């Protein structure tokens, strides 16, 4: 390093100094940093830098190896991941009849379609008069003004159209055509209206022996004119029960009320007309007014 003085000022310059236009310029554009060590001398931190670099590259290689191993084995081997099998399927992906029926139907219609509070869906007589269109419509849309709700999405339910089809197909497998072989049951629905006056006579002939005079209950069966009961069932339900009976309750179908004398389709319509005519306008048990209530009302 050389020292030069120009116009009373001292400058430190590179290897060669030149004078041009009263200024000093370095002939060499390279300046050796004051902190730079000679090329043949190794600084104290060199070994540390080399070690750090090698360690960094080793970590990168290890991370890449772990990533490749994870991809090769799949994410299922991660700790806490459930083993194949116990995953819970989406509700709309369940297409097993037994599962769908148990979750949506058995509470009212009983296990395996019988023995519940509502109509037995596995009754061969019922399945002989209710076709697939009827089963699908009732299951999907329900029955207005009754406890039978609709289960399809379109009716506010939770089942898809495919799940409704699975239920219908499963219920159809319960059918036993041989159970009514040779018999011609009355139709599920009819456009011919019944006559309530004739229905009273039909009731006396076919129903009074169990349900008592006037339908108010007897020794063998309960009332069929109770206002609360009639408020919970539709006209079609009453017709279906008259035709199919309730086998689980020992209530005979249209063939067994009078031995050797099955009911005709018109007689079924007539007795249904009489039964639904007993439905009160305002169903429910009236509460009698007590003397204390009357006194309170007078105040």
C-alpha positions as CSV (number, residue, x, y, z in Angstrom):
1,X,0.0,0.0,0.0
2,X,1.4,3.4,-1.0
3,X,0.7,6.8,0.4
4,X,0.4,9.9,-1.9
5,X,-0.1,13.6,-1.1
6,X,-2.0,15.9,-3.4
7,X,-2.7,19.5,-2.7
8,X,-1.9,19.0,0.9
9,X,-4.2,15.9,1.3
10,X,-3.0,12.4,1.9
11,X,-4.5,9.5,0.0
12,X,-4.1,5.7,0.3
13,X,-4.2,4.2,-3.1
14,X,-3.7,0.9,-4.8
15,X,-0.6,-0.5,-6.4
16,X,0.0,2.3,-9.0
17,X,-0.9,6.0,-8.7
18,X,-1.4,8.3,-11.7
19,X,-2.2,12.0,-12.0
20,X,-4.8,13.2,-14.4
21,X,-6.6,16.5,-14.4
22,X,-5.4,17.2,-10.8
23,X,-6.9,14.0,-9.4
24,X,-5.5,10.7,-8.4
25,X,-7.0,7.5,-9.8
26,X,-6.2,4.0,-8.9
27,X,-4.8,2.1,-11.9
28,X,-6.2,-1.1,-10.5
29,X,-9.9,-1.6,-10.0
30,X,-9.3,-4.3,-7.4
31,X,-8.8,-3.3,-3.9
32,X,-7.7,-5.8,-1.3
33,X,-10.1,-5.5,1.7
34,X,-8.3,-4.6,4.8
35,X,-9.8,-7.7,6.5
36,X,-9.0,-10.2,3.7
37,X,-6.4,-12.8,4.6
38,X,-3.7,-14.0,2.2
39,X,-4.7,-16.8,-0.1
40,X,-2.4,-19.2,1.6
41,X,-3.7,-18.5,5.1
42,X,-6.9,-20.2,6.3
43,X,-9.2,-18.1,8.6
44,X,-10.2,-19.5,12.0
45,X,-14.0,-19.9,11.0
46,X,-13.4,-21.8,7.7
47,X,-13.7,-25.2,9.3
48,X,-16.9,-24.2,11.0
49,X,-18.4,-22.9,7.7
50,X,-17.6,-26.1,6.0
51,X,-19.1,-28.2,8.8
52,X,-22.3,-26.1,8.8
53,X,-22.6,-26.5,5.0
54,X,-22.2,-30.2,5.2
55,X,-24.7,-30.4,8.0
56,X,-27.3,-28.4,6.1
57,X,-27.0,-30.6,3.0
58,X,-27.3,-33.7,5.2
59,X,-30.5,-32.3,6.7
60,X,-31.9,-31.6,3.3
61,X,-31.1,-35.1,2.1
62,X,-32.7,-36.6,5.2
63,X,-35.9,-34.6,4.7
64,X,-36.1,-35.6,1.1
65,X,-35.6,-39.3,2.1
66,X,-38.4,-39.0,4.7
67,X,-40.7,-37.4,2.2
68,X,-40.1,-40.1,-0.4
69,X,-40.7,-42.8,2.3
70,X,-44.0,-41.2,3.3
71,X,-45.2,-41.1,-0.3
72,X,-44.1,-44.7,-0.9
73,X,-45.9,-46.0,2.2
74,X,-49.0,-43.7,2.0
75,X,-50.5,-41.5,4.7
76,X,-52.3,-44.4,6.3
77,X,-49.3,-45.3,8.3
78,X,-49.2,-42.0,10.2
79,X,-49.7,-42.3,13.9
80,X,-53.3,-42.1,15.0
81,X,-54.7,-42.8,11.5
82,X,-57.5,-45.4,11.7
83,X,-57.0,-48.8,10.2
84,X,-59.0,-49.7,7.1
85,X,-62.6,-50.6,7.9
86,X,-63.9,-48.5,10.8
87,X,-64.4,-45.3,8.7
88,X,-67.9,-43.9,9.1
89,X,-69.6,-43.6,5.6
90,X,-71.5,-40.5,4.6
91,X,-75.2,-40.9,5.4
92,X,-76.2,-40.5,1.8
93,X,-73.8,-43.3,0.8
94,X,-75.5,-46.0,2.8
95,X,-77.2,-48.4,0.4
96,X,-77.7,-51.4,2.7
97,X,-81.4,-52.2,3.1
98,X,-81.1,-53.6,6.6
99,X,-79.2,-50.5,7.8
100,X,-81.6,-48.0,6.1
101,X,-84.7,-49.8,7.4
102,X,-83.4,-50.1,11.0
103,X,-82.5,-46.4,11.1
104,X,-85.7,-45.0,9.4
105,X,-88.6,-47.5,9.5
106,X,-88.3,-50.1,12.3
107,X,-89.3,-47.7,15.1
108,X,-92.9,-47.6,13.8
109,X,-93.2,-50.6,11.6
110,X,-91.2,-53.1,13.7
111,X,-88.1,-55.1,13.1
112,X,-88.2,-57.0,9.9
113,X,-91.4,-55.2,8.9
114,X,-93.7,-56.5,11.6
115,X,-94.6,-56.2,15.3
116,X,-94.6,-52.4,15.4
117,X,-97.2,-49.8,16.3
118,X,-97.9,-49.0,12.6
119,X,-98.9,-51.2,9.7
120,X,-96.8,-54.3,9.1
121,X,-94.9,-53.7,5.9
122,X,-93.9,-57.4,5.6
123,X,-97.6,-58.4,5.5
124,X,-98.0,-60.5,2.3
125,X,-101.6,-59.2,1.9
126,X,-100.4,-55.6,2.1
127,X,-97.6,-56.2,-0.4
128,X,-100.1,-57.9,-2.8
129,X,-102.2,-54.7,-3.0
130,X,-99.5,-52.0,-2.7
131,X,-97.3,-51.9,-5.8
132,X,-93.8,-50.4,-6.0
133,X,-95.2,-47.0,-7.0
134,X,-97.3,-46.9,-3.9
135,X,-94.4,-48.0,-1.6
136,X,-92.1,-45.4,-3.1
137,X,-94.6,-42.5,-2.9
138,X,-95.5,-43.2,0.7
139,X,-91.9,-43.7,1.7
140,X,-90.7,-40.6,-0.1
141,X,-93.6,-38.2,0.5
142,X,-95.2,-39.5,3.6
143,X,-98.9,-39.2,4.3
144,X,-100.2,-35.7,5.1
145,X,-101.9,-35.0,8.4
146,X,-100.6,-38.3,9.9
147,X,-97.6,-39.4,11.8
148,X,-96.1,-40.9,8.6
149,X,-93.4,-38.4,7.6
150,X,-91.7,-38.2,4.2
151,X,-88.2,-39.4,4.0
152,X,-87.0,-38.1,0.7
153,X,-85.0,-34.9,0.3
154,X,-87.8,-33.3,-1.6
155,X,-90.1,-33.8,1.4
156,X,-87.6,-32.5,4.0
157,X,-86.2,-36.0,4.8
158,X,-82.7,-37.3,4.8
159,X,-82.8,-40.0,2.1
160,X,-81.7,-39.8,-1.5
161,X,-83.8,-41.2,-4.4
162,X,-81.5,-44.1,-4.6
163,X,-81.9,-44.9,-0.9
164,X,-85.7,-44.8,-1.3
165,X,-85.4,-47.3,-4.2
166,X,-83.3,-49.6,-1.9
167,X,-86.0,-49.5,0.7
168,X,-88.7,-50.3,-1.8
169,X,-86.7,-53.2,-3.3
170,X,-86.0,-54.6,0.2
171,X,-89.6,-54.4,1.2
172,X,-90.7,-56.1,-2.0
173,X,-88.5,-59.1,-1.1
174,X,-90.8,-59.7,1.9
175,X,-93.7,-60.5,-0.5
176,X,-95.1,-64.0,-0.4
177,X,-97.5,-64.4,-3.4
178,X,-98.4,-67.9,-2.4
179,X,-100.0,-66.5,0.8
180,X,-103.0,-65.2,-1.1
181,X,-102.9,-67.6,-4.0
182,X,-106.4,-68.1,-5.5
183,X,-107.8,-65.0,-3.7
184,X,-108.6,-61.6,-5.2
185,X,-108.2,-58.9,-2.5
186,X,-110.0,-55.6,-2.9
187,X,-108.0,-52.9,-4.6
188,X,-105.6,-50.7,-2.6
189,X,-107.5,-47.6,-3.8
190,X,-110.8,-47.1,-5.6
191,X,-112.6,-44.3,-7.4
192,X,-116.0,-45.6,-6.3
193,X,-117.1,-43.8,-3.2
194,X,-118.5,-45.7,-0.2
195,X,-121.9,-45.2,1.4
196,X,-121.8,-44.5,5.1
197,X,-125.3,-45.8,5.8
198,X,-124.6,-49.1,4.1
199,X,-121.3,-49.1,5.9
200,X,-123.0,-49.2,9.3
201,X,-124.7,-52.4,8.3
202,X,-121.4,-53.8,6.9
203,X,-119.8,-52.9,10.3
204,X,-122.4,-54.9,12.2
205,X,-121.9,-57.9,10.0
206,X,-118.1,-58.0,9.8
207,X,-116.6,-56.0,12.6
208,X,-118.9,-55.7,15.7
209,X,-118.1,-59.1,17.0
210,X,-114.7,-57.9,18.0
211,X,-114.9,-54.1,18.2
212,X,-118.3,-54.0,19.9
213,X,-121.5,-52.2,19.0
214,X,-121.0,-48.8,17.4
215,X,-117.2,-49.5,17.2
216,X,-116.6,-48.4,20.8
217,X,-114.7,-51.5,21.7
218,X,-115.4,-55.0,22.9
219,X,-113.9,-57.9,24.7
220,X,-111.6,-58.9,21.8
221,X,-110.5,-55.5,20.4
222,X,-110.4,-51.8,21.2
223,X,-112.5,-48.9,19.8
224,X,-112.2,-48.0,16.2
225,X,-114.2,-44.8,16.5
226,X,-112.1,-43.1,19.1
227,X,-111.6,-39.5,18.0
228,X,-107.9,-39.4,18.8
229,X,-107.2,-42.6,16.8
230,X,-109.2,-41.4,13.8
231,X,-107.3,-38.1,13.9
232,X,-104.0,-39.9,13.6
233,X,-104.8,-42.1,10.6
234,X,-105.8,-41.3,7.0
235,X,-108.8,-42.6,5.1
236,X,-106.4,-44.8,3.1
237,X,-104.9,-46.2,6.2
238,X,-108.4,-47.3,7.4
239,X,-109.1,-48.9,4.1
240,X,-105.7,-50.7,4.2
241,X,-106.4,-52.1,7.7
242,X,-109.9,-53.3,6.7
243,X,-108.4,-55.2,3.8
244,X,-105.1,-56.4,5.4
245,X,-106.1,-56.7,9.0
246,X,-103.4,-56.7,11.7
247,X,-102.0,-60.2,11.8
248,X,-99.7,-59.5,14.7
249,X,-102.8,-58.4,16.7
250,X,-104.9,-61.4,15.6
251,X,-107.1,-59.0,13.5
252,X,-108.1,-60.9,10.4
253,X,-107.9,-59.7,6.8
254,X,-110.9,-59.2,4.5
255,X,-111.4,-63.0,4.3
256,X,-111.5,-63.9,7.9
257,X,-114.2,-61.7,9.6
258,X,-117.0,-64.1,8.8
259,X,-116.1,-67.7,8.0
260,X,-116.6,-68.4,4.3
261,X,-117.7,-64.9,3.5
262,X,-115.0,-62.5,2.4
263,X,-115.8,-58.8,2.1
264,X,-116.4,-57.4,-1.4
265,X,-114.7,-54.3,-2.6
266,X,-117.9,-52.3,-2.3
267,X,-118.4,-53.5,1.3
268,X,-114.8,-52.4,2.1
269,X,-115.5,-48.9,0.7
270,X,-118.8,-48.7,2.6
271,X,-117.4,-49.6,6.0
272,X,-114.5,-47.2,5.5
273,X,-117.0,-44.4,4.7
274,X,-118.8,-45.1,7.9
275,X,-115.7,-45.3,10.0
276,X,-114.2,-42.0,8.7
277,X,-117.6,-40.3,9.3
278,X,-117.1,-40.9,13.0
279,X,-114.0,-38.7,13.0
280,X,-114.7,-35.6,15.1
281,X,-114.1,-32.1,13.6
282,X,-111.9,-31.2,16.6
283,X,-110.2,-34.5,17.7
284,X,-109.1,-34.9,21.3
285,X,-110.6,-35.6,24.7
286,X,-112.8,-32.9,26.0
287,X,-112.0,-31.7,29.4
288,X,-115.2,-31.3,31.6
289,X,-115.5,-28.0,33.4
290,X,-115.3,-28.4,37.2
291,X,-117.1,-26.3,39.6
292,X,-113.9,-24.5,40.6
293,X,-113.1,-23.8,37.0
294,X,-116.6,-22.4,36.4
295,X,-116.2,-20.2,39.5
296,X,-112.9,-18.9,38.3
297,X,-114.4,-18.2,34.9
298,X,-117.2,-16.2,36.6
299,X,-114.7,-13.9,38.1
